[in-house]
Amino acid sequence: MSHIYIARFTIVFLLCYTSYLLSSQPKHDYIWVFAGDVDTMQNAEGSIIDFNGGERSTRYQDMPEKIGINNISYSSEDGELIAYSNACDVFNSDFQIMENGEDINPGTGHDANCPIGFYGGQQNSLMLPDPGGQGIYYYHKRLEIYFDVEWIGTVFDILYSYIDIASNSVKEKNVSLHKSIRHISGFTEAIQHSNGKDWWILDFSEWDSLAHTVDDTMMYVFKLDSDSLYFHHEQKVSNAAILDTWCSSAGQSAFSTDGSTLAMYCPLSGLDLYDFDRETAMISNYRHLDIPSTIRSSGVCFSPSNRFIYVSNGDKFWQIDLEEPTLESGLLLIDEYDPNLGEGFTANFNQMQLGPDCRIYMNSTNQTRTLHIINSPDEKGEACDFVQRGFELPYVCQPGSLPNFPHFRIDEEEVCDPDLVTSVFGFPVEVVKRLDVHPNPTSGELTIDLPEVMSGRLSVRDVTGQVVMTLDLNYAEEVSLDLYGYYAGMYVIEVVSESGERYVERVVLID
């Protein structure tokens, strides 16, 4: 039996075994939906990221409406899309408005924002499984605009709608859950109860330094159990500044993948950490780290192992190593925003979401067709492999659009699957090992450091998946290439050794 055959058999076996292990794990976050519109046309144009079938792939999709910063979707246990929403309407898997799915969040905010496909709130919606049935609870916040003598105000009332999976329809719609409180826009998070069935949903009151006192800064906890979704309790938040009006449209919250820690970040206030009790939904042990920025856009996300926290604040990207003695000593600047990278609108650093493939994806506040990506978030420093504009979508997405998912596999052995096959431009990459390619981005010349002296073949593929260059390797340790004269964009460098080992890396060619 040849070495190549053994290697291929091993890869197939591992992929099949991994698929078997993950088959019983919920895949409610396996379909991500985006929809933008830069041309004058009846419908919007969108992109789908699909993590099913043992790989991550993308495809173009015609959409009935745009999806702005309020972006939420939900898939079945097996990863099949059931519903998604832009906070204006609920859509089904055929990308049509679901029965009784129109007019979500009715009111002045709906009337002002939905005609342009841009309902407010980057982290204002959640879709969660009904612990007592076969439906979906859609938790959402209604934006109301009111006019005073001197200013325009906004109020967010908390509502929910219930999606019946069997009839593919919205059975209950815009049910009032919590009002008479000025809720903050954003910071909405959910985590599963320690019983492995029920859910906790966290929301917050907005602190206006001119109209409120520090005593008004509250976390509101809702419980979703087999009977209903209802308000459970409230608890005071230690840092009032994190709930400032300015932070309401600029911050993000995130749970660790085991649910033991809640993180909240806003450039105005810094990073706040709390211990979280999944049985009682109480926060404790407040810690703070100042990471200032004058730029509004920001995000926060834990690595899959929870060793690292990542923070973005517009033009800078940070990593905090929680194994260091203090938060200050663990803070490390990973990268700074490059406004000259890529085409179209600039792509600053904004909110983040952990994917089922254990990579972290980041959007920007501008309309682009690329996301930033952290390929190895459990690695320290630059080894985390953060790539600006490193993930390309088939079509542009709306500014700030990124789905808000909780951790659906929190008590599983693996909360995500790092061995998901990556499909780049439709070209499958069944590889665990990476290549060291530098400089990246490059204007033409680049060097590839091979992991060992090897023989085999190197190939370069363009955005269409076509091979544009090949090179035979004969006991090489380093390879130099020149891509000068090729079109600017993303390319895939692949090395296959004589023994069948495969190494892949992406490289960005700039003008």
C-alpha positions in Angstrom: 0.0 0.0 0.0 1.5 3.3 -1.1 2.2 6.2 1.3 -0.2 8.4 -0.7 -3.0 5.9 -0.4 -2.5 5.5 3.3 -2.5 9.3 3.8 -5.7 9.7 1.8 -7.4 6.9 3.7 -6.4 8.5 7.0 -7.8 11.8 5.9 -11.1 10.2 4.8 -11.3 8.2 8.0 -10.7 11.2 10.2 -13.3 13.3 8.4 -15.9 10.5 8.6 -15.1 9.9 12.3 -15.4 13.6 13.0 -18.7 13.8 11.2 -20.0 10.9 13.2 -19.0 12.5 16.5 -20.7 15.8 15.5 -23.8 14.2 14.0 -25.6 14.3 17.4 -24.5 17.9 18.2 -26.9 20.7 17.4 -26.0 22.7 14.3 -28.3 25.7 14.7 -25.6 28.1 13.7 -24.4 26.3 10.5 -26.0 28.7 8.0 -25.1 32.4 8.0 -27.1 34.7 5.8 -26.1 38.1 4.4 -27.9 40.4 1.9 -26.7 43.6 0.5 -27.7 45.8 -2.4 -25.5 48.2 -4.2 -27.4 48.2 -7.5 -30.9 49.5 -8.2 -33.0 46.3 -8.4 -36.2 44.9 -7.0 -34.6 42.3 -4.8 -31.4 42.3 -2.7 -28.4 40.1 -3.5 -26.9 38.0 -0.8 -24.3 35.5 0.4 -24.6 32.2 2.3 -21.9 30.8 4.5 -22.6 27.0 4.9 -20.7 24.9 7.4 -22.5 21.6 6.5 -21.2 18.5 4.8 -17.8 18.6 6.6 -16.7 21.8 5.0 -17.2 25.6 5.0 -18.5 26.8 1.7 -20.1 30.0 0.3 -22.7 30.6 -2.4 -24.6 33.5 -3.9 -28.3 33.8 -3.1 -31.0 36.1 -4.5 -32.8 37.7 -1.5 -36.2 39.5 -1.2 -34.9 42.1 1.3 -31.6 43.4 2.6 -30.2 42.4 6.0 -28.7 45.2 7.9 -26.9 45.2 11.3 -29.8 43.3 12.9 -29.1 39.9 11.5 -30.3 36.5 12.9 -30.8 33.0 11.6 -31.6 29.5 12.9 -31.0 26.1 11.4 -32.2 22.6 12.4 -30.3 20.1 14.5 -28.9 18.8 11.3 -27.9 22.2 10.0 -30.7 22.9 7.5 -31.8 26.5 7.4 -35.3 27.0 8.9 -35.7 30.8 9.5 -33.8 34.1 9.4 -34.8 37.7 10.0 -33.6 41.3 9.5 -35.8 42.5 12.4 -38.5 43.6 9.9 -39.8 40.3 8.6 -39.2 36.6 9.2 -38.1 34.5 6.2 -38.1 30.8 5.5 -35.6 28.4 3.9 -36.9 29.3 0.5 -35.8 32.9 1.1 -39.4 34.1 1.1 -41.4 35.8 3.9 -42.7 33.1 6.2 -46.5 32.8 6.7 -47.5 35.5 9.2 -43.8 36.6 9.2 -44.3 40.2 8.1 -44.2 43.3 10.2 -41.9 42.3 13.0 -41.2 45.1 15.5 -44.1 47.4 14.3 -43.9 51.0 15.1 -42.1 54.2 14.2 -38.7 52.4 14.1 -40.1 49.9 11.7 -41.7 52.5 9.5 -38.6 54.6 9.3 -36.0 51.8 8.9 -37.5 48.8 7.2 -38.2 50.4 3.8 -34.4 50.9 3.5 -33.6 47.5 5.0 -31.6 48.7 7.9 -33.3 48.1 11.3 -31.1 49.1 14.3 -29.2 47.0 16.8 -26.1 45.0 16.0 -26.8 42.6 18.9 -30.5 42.9 19.5 -31.9 39.6 18.3 -31.7 35.9 19.1 -33.4 32.7 17.9 -33.4 29.8 20.4 -34.9 26.3 20.5 -38.1 25.8 22.5 -37.1 23.4 25.4 -40.7 22.2 25.5 -41.6 21.8 21.9 -40.6 21.9 18.2 -40.5 25.6 17.7 -38.2 28.6 17.8 -38.4 31.5 20.2 -37.4 34.7 18.4 -36.3 37.3 20.9 -36.2 40.8 19.5 -36.2 44.5 20.5 -38.5 47.1 19.1 -37.0 50.5 18.3 -39.4 53.3 18.9 -38.6 56.9 17.8 -40.2 59.8 19.7 -39.8 63.5 19.2 -39.3 65.9 22.1 -39.1 69.7 22.0 -35.3 69.7 21.6 -34.3 66.2 20.6 -35.2 62.8 19.1 -35.2 59.8 21.5 -35.2 56.1 21.1 -36.7 53.3 23.3 -36.2 49.6 22.9 -39.0 47.4 24.1 -38.3 43.7 24.4 -40.7 41.4 22.4 -40.8 37.8 21.2 -42.3 35.9 18.4 -42.8 32.1 18.1 -42.0 30.2 14.9 -43.7 26.8 14.5 -41.3 24.6 12.6 -44.0 22.0 11.6 -46.2 24.6 9.8 -43.4 26.8 8.7 -45.2 29.8 10.1 -45.0 32.5 12.8 -47.7 31.5 15.4 -47.2 34.3 17.9 -45.9 37.7 16.9 -44.6 40.8 18.7 -45.6 39.6 22.1 -44.5 42.1 24.8 -42.0 40.7 27.2 -40.5 43.6 29.0 -41.2 47.4 28.7 -41.4 50.6 30.6 -37.6 50.4 30.7 -35.2 52.1 28.4 -33.3 49.0 27.2 -29.9 49.4 25.6 -29.4 48.7 21.9 -27.0 45.8 21.8 -25.3 43.6 24.4 -28.0 40.9 24.0 -26.6 37.5 24.8 -27.9 34.0 25.7 -26.4 31.0 27.4 -27.8 27.6 28.1 -28.9 26.8 31.7 -26.7 24.3 33.6 -29.5 21.8 33.2 -28.6 21.5 29.5 -32.1 22.3 28.4 -33.3 25.8 29.4 -31.8 29.1 28.4 -30.9 32.4 30.0 -31.1 35.6 28.0 -29.3 38.7 29.2 -30.2 42.3 28.4 -29.5 45.7 30.0 -30.9 49.1 30.7 -29.3 52.1 29.0 -27.5 54.6 31.3 -27.9 58.2 30.2 -25.6 60.3 32.3 -28.0 63.3 31.9 -31.2 61.6 32.9 -30.2 58.5 34.9 -28.2 57.6 38.0 -25.7 54.9 38.5 -28.4 52.9 40.4 -30.3 52.6 37.1 -27.7 50.4 35.5 -29.3 47.0 35.5 -28.8 43.6 33.9 -32.2 42.0 33.1 -32.3 38.2 33.0 -35.0 36.3 31.1 -35.5 32.5 31.3 -36.7 30.3 28.5 -37.9 26.9 29.8 -40.4 24.2 28.7 -43.3 26.4 29.7 -42.5 29.9 28.4 -40.2 32.8 28.0 -40.4 35.2 30.9 -38.6 37.8 33.0 -36.7 36.1 35.8 -34.7 38.7 37.8 -32.5 41.8 37.6 -29.0 42.5 39.0 -27.0 45.7 39.2 -24.1 46.2 36.8 -20.8 47.3 38.4 -19.6 49.7 35.6 -22.2 52.3 34.6 -20.0 53.6 31.7 -20.4 50.3 29.8 -24.1 51.0 29.4 -23.7 54.6 28.3 -25.8 55.7 25.4 -22.7 56.0 23.2 -21.8 52.4 23.9 -25.3 51.2 23.0 -24.4 51.3 19.3 -20.7 50.6 19.6 -20.1 47.7 22.0 -20.5 44.0 22.1 -20.9 41.3 24.8 -19.8 37.6 24.6 -19.8 34.5 26.7 -16.9 32.2 27.1 -17.6 28.9 25.4 -18.2 27.1 28.7 -20.5 29.9 29.9 -18.5 30.7 33.0 -17.4 34.2 32.0 -19.3 37.2 30.5 -17.3 39.8 28.7 -18.6 43.3 27.7 -16.5 45.8 25.7 -17.0 49.4 24.5 -14.2 51.7 23.5 -15.5 54.5 25.7 -15.4 52.3 28.8 -13.0 49.4 28.2 -13.3 45.6 28.8 -15.5 44.3 31.7 -15.4 40.7 32.8 -17.8 38.9 35.2 -18.0 35.3 36.5 -21.4 33.8 35.5 -23.3 31.1 37.3 -25.3 29.1 34.7 -27.6 27.7 37.5 -28.6 31.0 39.0 -27.8 33.5 36.1 -26.0 35.8 38.6 -22.8 37.7 37.8 -19.9 38.2 40.2 -16.1 38.9 40.5 -16.0 42.1 38.4 -12.7 42.8 36.6 -11.9 45.7 34.3 -9.2 46.4 31.7 -8.9 49.8 30.0 -8.4 49.5 26.2 -9.3 53.0 25.0 -10.2 54.2 21.5 -11.8 57.2 19.9 -13.5 55.0 17.3 -17.0 53.8 17.8 -16.9 50.4 16.2 -15.8 47.5 18.4 -16.2 43.8 19.2 -15.2 41.1 21.7 -15.0 37.3 21.4 -13.4 34.4 23.3 -11.2 31.8 21.7 -12.6 28.2 21.6 -10.4 27.1 24.6 -11.3 30.4 26.5 -7.6 31.1 27.1 -7.8 34.2 24.9 -10.2 37.2 24.6 -10.0 39.2 21.4 -11.0 42.9 21.3 -11.4 45.1 18.3 -11.8 48.8 18.4 -11.9 50.2 15.0 -8.3 50.6 14.0 -6.6 48.2 16.4 -7.0 44.5 17.2 -6.0 43.1 20.6 -5.5 39.7 22.3 -5.7 39.2 26.1 -4.1 36.1 27.5 -6.1 35.0 30.5 -3.3 32.8 31.7 -1.1 35.8 32.5 -1.1 37.1 36.1 -3.1 40.2 35.3 -5.3 41.4 32.4 -2.9 44.2 31.8 0.1 41.9 31.4 -1.9 39.7 29.1 -2.8 42.5 26.7 -1.1 42.2 23.3 -1.6 44.3 20.2 -2.0 41.9 17.3 -2.6 44.2 14.3 -3.5 47.6 13.2 -6.1 48.4 10.5 -4.6 48.9 7.0 -6.9 51.3 5.0 -5.0 50.5 1.8 -5.8 46.8 1.8 -8.4 45.5 -0.6 -10.8 47.2 -2.9 -14.0 49.2 -2.4 -15.0 50.7 0.9 -12.6 50.6 3.8 -13.0 47.7 6.2 -12.4 48.7 9.8 -12.5 46.3 12.8 -15.9 45.8 14.3 -18.0 42.9 15.8 -17.0 39.3 16.0 -18.6 35.8 16.0 -17.1 32.4 16.6 -17.9 30.0 13.8 -18.6 26.3 13.9 -15.1 25.8 12.4 -13.4 27.3 15.4 -12.4 30.4 13.4 -13.5 33.9 14.5 -15.1 36.1 11.9 -15.2 39.9 12.1 -17.3 42.5 10.1 -16.8 46.2 9.5 -19.0 49.2 9.7 -18.8 49.7 5.9 -20.4 47.8 3.0 -17.9 45.2 1.8 -17.7 41.7 0.4 -15.0 40.6 2.8 -14.8 39.6 6.5 -11.7 39.7 8.7 -10.8 36.2 10.1 -8.8 34.7 12.9 -7.7 31.3 11.6 -6.1 30.0 14.7 -7.6 31.8 17.7 -6.2 29.5 20.3 -2.6 30.4 19.4 -0.8 33.2 21.2 0.2 36.4 19.6 0.6 36.7 15.8 0.4 32.9 15.6 -3.4 33.4 15.9 -3.2 34.1 12.2 -5.4 37.2 11.9 -6.0 38.1 8.3 -7.6 41.5 7.4 -10.2 40.9 4.6 -9.2 37.3 4.8 -12.6 35.8 4.0 -14.4 36.7 0.8 -18.2 36.5 0.2 -19.8 36.1 -3.1 -21.5 39.5 -2.8 -21.3 42.6 -0.6 -23.0 42.5 2.8 -24.6 45.5 4.6 -22.4 47.6 7.0 -22.1 45.9 10.4 -24.1 42.8 9.4 -23.1 39.6 11.2 -25.4 37.0 12.8 -25.7 36.9 16.6 -25.4 33.2 17.7 -25.1 31.8 21.3 -22.9 28.8 22.0 -25.2 25.9 21.0 -22.7 23.1 21.9 -21.7 24.4 25.3 -21.7 21.1 27.1 -20.3 19.0 24.3 -16.8 17.8 24.2 -16.0 20.1 21.3 -17.9 23.5 21.0 -16.7 23.8 17.5 -14.9 21.6 14.9 -11.4 22.8 14.0 -11.0 20.1 11.4 -13.9 21.2 9.2 -12.7 21.1 5.7 -12.3 24.7 4.4 -13.6 25.3 0.9 -11.8 28.3 -0.7 -13.6 29.6 -3.8 -15.2 26.1 -4.1 -11.8 24.4 -3.9 -11.8 22.0 -0.9 -8.8 22.2 1.5 -8.5 19.1 3.6 -5.6 20.2 5.6 -4.6 20.8 9.2 -1.1 22.1 8.6 -0.4 25.6 7.4 2.3 27.2 5.3 4.4 30.2 6.4 4.0 32.7 3.5 5.5 36.1 3.7 5.1 39.0 3.0 1.4 38.6 3.1 -0.2 40.8 1.5 2.4 41.1 -1.2 2.8 43.2 -4.3 4.4 40.3 -6.2 7.3 38.6 -4.6 6.8 36.2 -1.7 8.7 33.5 0.1 7.2 30.2 1.3 8.9 28.5 4.2 8.2 24.7 4.1 7.8 22.9 7.4 10.6 20.5 6.4 12.8 19.6 3.5 10.4 18.0 1.0 9.7 17.0 -2.5 6.3 17.3 -4.2 4.4 19.9 -6.1 3.3 23.5 -5.4 0.4 25.1 -7.1 -1.3 28.5 -7.0 -5.0 28.9 -7.6 -6.9 32.2 -8.3 -10.3 33.3 -7.0 -12.1 31.1 -9.6 -10.2 28.0 -8.4 -8.1 27.8 -11.6 -4.5 26.8 -11.3 -2.4 29.7 -12.5 1.1 28.4 -11.6 2.7 25.1 -10.7 6.2 24.2 -9.5 7.9 20.9 -8.8 9.7 20.7 -5.5 12.9 18.6 -5.2 14.1 18.5 -1.6 13.3 22.1 -1.1 13.1 23.9 2.2 12.2 27.4 0.9 10.4 28.5 -2.2 10.4 32.0 -3.8 7.6 33.0 -6.1 6.8 36.2 -8.1 3.1 36.9 -8.7 3.8 40.2 -10.4 1.6 40.7 -13.4 -1.4 38.7 -12.0 -4.6 40.4 -11.1 -4.9 41.8 -7.5 -6.9 39.6 -5.2 -6.7 36.5 -3.1 -4.8 33.3 -4.1 -4.5 29.9 -2.6 -1.0 28.4 -2.3 -1.0 24.6 -2.0 1.9 22.2 -1.5 1.4 18.4 -1.7 4.3 16.3 -0.6 5.3 13.0 -2.1 3.8 11.3 0.9 0.5 12.9 0.3 0.6 15.6 3.1 -1.2 18.8 2.1 -0.3 22.3 3.2 -2.4 25.3 2.2 -2.3 29.1 2.8 -4.0 32.1 1.4 -2.1 35.1 0.1 -3.4 38.5 -0.9 -1.9 40.2 -4.0 -2.1 44.0 -4.0 -1.4 46.5 -6.7 
